[in-house]
């Protein structure tokens, strides 16, 4: 897996069925009931790169939450270690 340039600022938003990680230009990651999406930045996508860096399409578990946080750290240098698992994960 390739290392990416750190994202200077981002926000983490918890919703009823998903957790979103966004930067100023858009969504970098989504952890949802039915899968994980960790994407390249909009700028990278505009250069012709495929959006997905790490994506799944299955019902998620607590282990998947850990994988999502690891992927966000690996690809975007975003440390989500202090972020709790979403309450809907059970």
C-alpha positions as CSV (number, residue, x, y, z in Angstrom):
1,X,0.0,0.0,0.0
2,X,1.2,3.5,-0.8
3,X,1.8,6.2,1.7
4,X,0.0,9.5,1.2
5,X,0.8,13.0,2.2
6,X,-0.7,13.9,5.6
7,X,-4.1,15.7,5.4
8,X,-3.7,19.1,7.1
9,X,-7.2,19.3,8.6
10,X,-10.2,17.0,8.8
11,X,-13.4,16.5,10.6
12,X,-15.1,13.3,11.9
13,X,-18.9,13.2,11.7
14,X,-21.0,10.5,13.3
15,X,-24.4,9.8,11.7
16,X,-27.1,7.3,12.3
17,X,-25.6,4.7,10.0
18,X,-22.2,6.0,9.1
19,X,-19.1,7.8,10.3
20,X,-17.6,10.3,7.8
21,X,-14.0,11.6,7.7
22,X,-13.8,14.8,5.5
23,X,-11.3,17.3,4.6
24,X,-11.9,20.7,3.0
25,X,-12.4,19.2,-0.5
26,X,-14.6,16.3,0.4
27,X,-15.0,12.8,1.8
28,X,-11.8,10.8,2.6
29,X,-13.4,8.0,4.4
30,X,-16.8,6.5,5.3
31,X,-17.5,3.7,7.7
32,X,-21.0,2.6,7.2
33,X,-23.3,-0.2,8.2
34,X,-22.7,-2.0,4.8
35,X,-19.1,-1.3,4.2
36,X,-15.9,0.8,4.3
37,X,-14.7,3.4,1.8
38,X,-11.3,5.0,2.1
39,X,-10.8,7.2,-0.9
40,X,-8.1,9.3,-2.5
41,X,-8.4,13.0,-2.2
42,X,-10.5,14.8,-4.8
43,X,-7.3,16.3,-6.2
44,X,-5.8,12.9,-6.7
45,X,-9.0,11.7,-8.4
46,X,-9.1,14.7,-10.7
47,X,-5.7,13.5,-12.0
48,X,-7.3,10.3,-13.1
49,X,-6.6,8.0,-10.2
50,X,-9.3,5.6,-9.1
51,X,-11.1,6.8,-6.0
52,X,-10.9,3.7,-3.8
53,X,-7.8,2.9,-1.7
54,X,-9.6,0.5,0.7
55,X,-13.2,-0.4,0.1
56,X,-15.5,-3.2,1.3
57,X,-19.2,-4.0,0.7
58,X,-20.3,-6.1,3.6
59,X,-21.9,-5.6,6.9
60,X,-19.3,-4.2,9.3
61,X,-18.0,-5.4,12.7
62,X,-15.9,-4.0,15.4
63,X,-12.8,-5.6,13.7
64,X,-13.8,-3.6,10.6
65,X,-13.8,-0.4,12.7
66,X,-10.2,-1.2,13.7
67,X,-9.4,-1.8,10.0
68,X,-11.0,1.5,8.9
69,X,-9.0,3.4,11.5
70,X,-5.8,1.6,10.4
71,X,-6.5,2.4,6.7
72,X,-7.1,6.1,7.5
73,X,-3.8,6.3,9.3
74,X,-1.9,4.4,6.5
75,X,-3.4,6.3,3.5
76,X,-4.1,9.7,5.0
77,X,-2.0,9.9,8.2
78,X,-5.2,10.6,10.1
79,X,-5.0,9.1,13.6
80,X,-8.5,8.1,14.7
81,X,-7.3,6.1,17.7
82,X,-9.1,8.4,20.1
83,X,-12.4,8.0,18.2
84,X,-15.0,5.6,19.8
85,X,-16.7,3.0,17.7
86,X,-20.1,4.2,16.5
87,X,-23.0,3.3,18.9
88,X,-24.9,1.6,16.1
89,X,-22.1,-0.9,15.8
90,X,-23.4,-2.4,19.0
